[in-house]
Amino acid sequence: MSDVHSEELLAQVAALPALPGVYRYFDAQGALLYVGKARHLKRRVSSYFTKNHGGTRIGHMVSKIVRMETTVVRSEAEALLLENNLIKSLNPKFNILFRDDKSYPYLKITGTAAATGDAPGQKFPRMAYYRGSVDKRHRYFGPYPSAWAVKETIQLLQKVFRLRTCEDTVFANRTRPCLLFQIKRCSGPCVNWVSPEAYAADVQHAEALLRGETQEVLQAMEARMMAHSDKLEFEQAAEVRNQIQALSRVLHQQSIEIADDKDVDILAVRVQGGRACVNLAMVRGGRHLGDRPYFPVHVEDAAAVFEEEGGDGADEAVATPSRPARPVEALVLEAFIAQHYIGVPVPPLLVTSVPVDKALLDALTEQSGLRVNAIHQPREQRRAWLDMAQKNADLQLARLLAEEGSQQARTRALAEALDLPPEDLDQLTIECFDISHTAGEATQASCVVFHHHKMQSSEYRRYKIEGITGGDDYAAMRQVLMRRYSKVVEAQREEGGIDFATAGADGAAPQRKGAARLPDLVLIDGGKGQVGVAREVFATLGLDLARIVGVEKGEGRKVGLEELVFADGREKIYLGKDSAALMLVAQIRDEAHRFAITGMRAARAKVRVGGGQLEEIPGIGPKKRARLLQRFGGVRGVAAASVEDIATVEGISRELAEEIYRALR
């Protein structure tokens, strides 16, 4: 392979040290191909360039390498952590990648156990659903696999300990207890129906239950009941007795295990048809909270490279009888563990469906400061947890494969209906435009993108339409198409027709090569009039009119009766309401409409509520603005609030509160 690489690159390989580290391969366009780790950088990297890999996938990858970067680290554990940080942030083609899911939710109890004060959140702590970064001013429990798991836990604690869930502003202005008090889900601290000492005891017991200290909570409550009885405080003793009975019922209903396992993650993996699923189930405080599936990308390419290296990813790339090749399931699971726990707390025990490399566990231990163990042949309750996770992994992967097969069939049906080239349907790119406004107010245009048989939400764009008569949809469509494609066409002509990245929402020139191109199909939500506007724009830009297809409502505007209208003179066609091609067209059209109308509503609300005044203040982003508007009921409420009141909003410092106060007055 060395004859296809530059002398400079080979000299760089020869000069590598015999130390642990991470290496990165790049192609001629600067795209990252692969990230790897090694105990012995020189031996590991040299193996790529001294062996003849033939026409294998690893040979295909090596032939593209024109540049290399390396980073020397202190240990193999450090190399593993750096490798997966780079994989997660840089998305190389030949590595398994688990994309970031939305952040995990937590259960938050306001205030801290050590702090004291008369603020509602400290004197009578509130429990709440929370998603976002944690801070030291409050107590957090979790993470939980879903919002449902958090809310179900809150309901559990309400039944037993009756902790409040209301906002501090509501709490501070109550003159009589709310409905939750009436149905025995709150102890009424807002009107002093419970003493701070008794409420604090309930908070402590709730936290202990969340930590899995079930027996300790029951024993403490029994001791408290007996103490009240000894003092002849029979009403208080009866209240504690009722709490104990409620807790016992909840524990029975929730099937909470009274066992040594408090916090455990159960990980089951399934690989089939070039796709993989890792199902993560969480046990927190002895309670099974549910699970969540993860589907990595690049599995086929990464697995092929891995197998061709020898199947173990070690520096010595040849499997031996004493060191057999490891299954792809192990590769997928270890990639998930290494990438997932970068930003999520790792529990002390992992129950896995396949063995996990000890070096990975050592790296997690080093990263978290907590000794992490893994077992893959569990017994008793752990075995039941793993069996359930494995079954869910099987079901989720089967569902994914069925959905992908259906989507591919729809793409193929549309290509056949429109006589599009059938060779590479994965690359078939469709962009769809829609206009949305309310009586001409806050006009927005949307562009959604479809390729690789699915909607690509990261490539969606919204366009704020200005300088037209309110309600003129034709002018709006003309403006958005011109802004979308004029700069791209100009850039392509300058670069000789090379594909460019998607233009920005303001029509700016593309910045990154290869991320997008002129689509194979441009769907217009409209009939002859809208298609005529698109024809004018494409004719002006010198683009192929055959790309334009309008989606015209059928008779009575009924779903399933839509017809396709063409800009190049072809007769319009009716695909049939059961057509797979029409299902795909409707899916893309409906997504464009949804994306446009949500943007229009947000813009309209900003104008009507006056939220733009807040966004103009330095340091106020969407989250802080939303919290302020929610707390005070609108910009007028924020303007009428004092600096002290504004500073009580989460994320607003005293200095920023003063800035807001001055700006709105």
Secondary structure as the mmCIF struct_conf table of DSSP 4:
data_model
#
loop_
_struct_conf.conf_type_id
_struct_conf.id
_struct_conf.beg_label_comp_id
_struct_conf.beg_label_asym_id
_struct_conf.beg_label_seq_id
_struct_conf.end_label_comp_id
_struct_conf.end_label_asym_id
_struct_conf.end_label_seq_id
HELX_RH_3T_P HELX_RH_3T_P1 SER A 2 VAL A 4
BEND BEND1 HIS A 5 HIS A 5
HELX_RH_AL_P HELX_RH_AL_P1 GLU A 7 ALA A 14
TURN_TY1_P TURN_TY1_P1 ALA A 15 ALA A 15
BEND BEND2 ALA A 18 LEU A 19
STRN STRN1 GLY A 21 PHE A 26
TURN_TY1_P TURN_TY1_P2 ALA A 28 GLN A 29
BEND BEND3 GLY A 30 GLY A 30
STRN STRN2 LEU A 32 ALA A 38
BEND BEND4 ARG A 39 HIS A 40
HELX_RH_AL_P HELX_RH_AL_P2 LEU A 41 THR A 50
BEND BEND5 LYS A 51 LYS A 51
TURN_TY1_P TURN_TY1_P3 GLY A 54 GLY A 55
BEND BEND6 THR A 56 THR A 56
HELX_RH_AL_P HELX_RH_AL_P3 ARG A 57 LYS A 64
STRN STRN3 ARG A 67 VAL A 72
BEND BEND7 ARG A 74 SER A 75
HELX_RH_AL_P HELX_RH_AL_P4 GLU A 76 LEU A 90
TURN_TY1_P TURN_TY1_P4 LYS A 93 PHE A 94
BEND BEND8 ASN A 95 ASN A 95
STRN STRN4 LEU A 97 LEU A 97
HELX_LH_PP_P HELX_LH_PP_P1 ARG A 99 ASP A 101
BEND BEND9 LYS A 102 LYS A 102
HELX_LH_PP_P HELX_LH_PP_P2 SER A 103 TYR A 104
STRN STRN5 PRO A 105 ILE A 109
BEND BEND10 GLY A 111 GLY A 111
BEND BEND11 ALA A 113 ALA A 114
BEND BEND12 ASP A 118 ALA A 119
HELX_RH_AL_P HELX_RH_AL_P5 PRO A 120 LYS A 123
BEND BEND13 PHE A 124 PHE A 124
STRN STRN6 MET A 127 ARG A 131
BEND BEND14 GLY A 132 GLY A 132
TURN_TY1_P TURN_TY1_P5 LYS A 136 ARG A 137
BEND BEND15 HIS A 138 HIS A 138
STRN STRN7 ARG A 139 PHE A 141
BEND BEND16 PRO A 145 SER A 146
HELX_RH_AL_P HELX_RH_AL_P6 ALA A 147 PHE A 161
BEND BEND17 CYS A 166 CYS A 166
HELX_RH_AL_P HELX_RH_AL_P7 ASP A 168 ALA A 172
TURN_TY1_P TURN_TY1_P6 ASN A 173 ASN A 173
BEND BEND18 THR A 175 ARG A 176
HELX_RH_AL_P HELX_RH_AL_P8 LEU A 179 GLN A 182
TURN_TY1_P TURN_TY1_P7 ILE A 183 LYS A 184
BEND BEND19 ARG A 185 ARG A 185
HELX_RH_3T_P HELX_RH_3T_P2 PRO A 189 VAL A 191
TURN_TY1_P TURN_TY1_P8 ASN A 192 ASN A 192
BEND BEND20 TRP A 193 VAL A 194
HELX_RH_AL_P HELX_RH_AL_P9 PRO A 196 LEU A 210
TURN_TY1_P TURN_TY1_P9 ARG A 211 GLY A 212
HELX_RH_AL_P HELX_RH_AL_P10 THR A 214 ASP A 230
TURN_TY1_P TURN_TY1_P10 LYS A 231 LEU A 232
HELX_RH_AL_P HELX_RH_AL_P11 PHE A 234 GLN A 254
TURN_TY1_P TURN_TY1_P11 SER A 255 SER A 255
BEND BEND21 ALA A 259 ASP A 260
BEND BEND22 ASP A 263 ASP A 263
STRN STRN8 VAL A 264 GLN A 272
TURN_TY1_P TURN_TY1_P12 GLY A 273 GLY A 274
STRN STRN9 ARG A 275 ARG A 284
TURN_TY1_P TURN_TY1_P13 GLY A 285 GLY A 286
STRN STRN10 ARG A 287 TYR A 294
STRN STRN11 VAL A 297 VAL A 297
BEND BEND23 HIS A 298 HIS A 298
HELX_RH_AL_P HELX_RH_AL_P12 VAL A 299 GLU A 309
TURN_TY1_P TURN_TY1_P14 GLY A 310 GLY A 310
BEND BEND24 GLY A 311 ASP A 312
BEND BEND25 ALA A 314 GLU A 316
STRN STRN12 THR A 320 THR A 320
TURN_TY1_P TURN_TY1_P15 PRO A 321 SER A 322
STRN STRN13 ARG A 323 ARG A 323
HELX_LH_PP_P HELX_LH_PP_P3 PRO A 324 PRO A 327
HELX_RH_AL_P HELX_RH_AL_P13 VAL A 328 HIS A 340
TURN_TY1_P TURN_TY1_P16 TYR A 341 ILE A 342
BEND BEND26 GLY A 343 VAL A 344
HELX_LH_PP_P HELX_LH_PP_P4 PRO A 345 PRO A 347
BEND BEND27 PRO A 348 PRO A 348
STRN STRN14 LEU A 349 THR A 352
BEND BEND28 SER A 353 VAL A 354
HELX_RH_AL_P HELX_RH_AL_P14 LYS A 358 SER A 368
BEND BEND29 GLY A 369 LEU A 370
STRN STRN15 ASN A 373 ILE A 375
BEND BEND30 HIS A 376 GLN A 377
HELX_RH_AL_P HELX_RH_AL_P15 GLU A 380 ALA A 417
TURN_TY1_P TURN_TY1_P17 LEU A 418 ASP A 419
TURN_TY1_P TURN_TY1_P18 GLU A 423 ASP A 424
HELX_RH_3T_P HELX_RH_3T_P3 LEU A 425 GLN A 427
STRN STRN16 ILE A 430 THR A 438
TURN_TY1_P TURN_TY1_P19 ALA A 439 GLY A 440
STRN STRN17 GLU A 441 HIS A 451
TURN_TY1_P TURN_TY1_P20 HIS A 452 HIS A 453
STRN STRN18 LYS A 454 MET A 455
HELX_RH_3T_P HELX_RH_3T_P4 SER A 457 GLU A 459
STRN STRN19 ARG A 461 LYS A 464
BEND BEND31 GLY A 467 ILE A 468
TURN_TY1_P TURN_TY1_P21 GLY A 470 GLY A 471
HELX_RH_AL_P HELX_RH_AL_P16 ASP A 473 GLU A 494
TURN_TY1_P TURN_TY1_P22 GLU A 495 GLY A 496
BEND BEND32 GLY A 497 GLY A 497
HELX_LH_PP_P HELX_LH_PP_P5 ALA A 501 GLY A 504
TURN_TY1_P TURN_TY1_P23 ALA A 505 ASP A 506
HELX_LH_PP_P HELX_LH_PP_P6 ALA A 508 PRO A 510
BEND BEND33 ARG A 512 ARG A 512
TURN_TY1_P TURN_TY1_P24 LYS A 513 GLY A 514
BEND BEND34 ALA A 515 ALA A 515
BEND BEND35 LEU A 518 LEU A 518
BEND BEND36 ASP A 520 ASP A 520
STRN STRN20 LEU A 521 ILE A 524
BEND BEND37 ASP A 525 GLY A 527
HELX_RH_AL_P HELX_RH_AL_P17 LYS A 528 LEU A 541
TURN_TY1_P TURN_TY1_P25 GLY A 542 GLY A 542
HELX_RH_3T_P HELX_RH_3T_P5 LEU A 545 ARG A 547
STRN STRN21 ILE A 548 GLU A 552
HELX_RH_3T_P HELX_RH_3T_P6 GLU A 555 ARG A 557
TURN_TY1_P TURN_TY1_P26 VAL A 559 GLY A 560
STRN STRN22 GLU A 563 PHE A 566
BEND BEND38 ALA A 567 GLY A 569
HELX_LH_PP_P HELX_LH_PP_P7 ARG A 570 LYS A 572
STRN STRN23 ILE A 573 TYR A 574
TURN_TY1_P TURN_TY1_P27 LYS A 577 ASP A 578
HELX_RH_AL_P HELX_RH_AL_P18 ALA A 580 VAL A 609
TURN_TY1_P TURN_TY1_P28 GLY A 610 GLY A 611
HELX_RH_AL_P HELX_RH_AL_P19 GLY A 612 GLU A 615
TURN_TY1_P TURN_TY1_P29 GLU A 616 GLU A 616
BEND BEND39 ILE A 617 ILE A 617
TURN_TY1_P TURN_TY1_P30 PRO A 618 GLY A 619
HELX_RH_AL_P HELX_RH_AL_P20 PRO A 622 PHE A 632
BEND BEND40 GLY A 633 GLY A 634
HELX_RH_AL_P HELX_RH_AL_P21 VAL A 635 ALA A 640
BEND BEND41 ALA A 641 ALA A 641
HELX_RH_AL_P HELX_RH_AL_P22 VAL A 643 ALA A 647
TURN_TY1_P TURN_TY1_P31 THR A 648 THR A 648
BEND BEND42 VAL A 649 VAL A 649
TURN_TY1_P TURN_TY1_P32 GLU A 650 GLY A 651
HELX_RH_AL_P HELX_RH_AL_P23 ARG A 654 ALA A 663
TURN_TY1_P TURN_TY1_P33 LEU A 664 LEU A 664
#
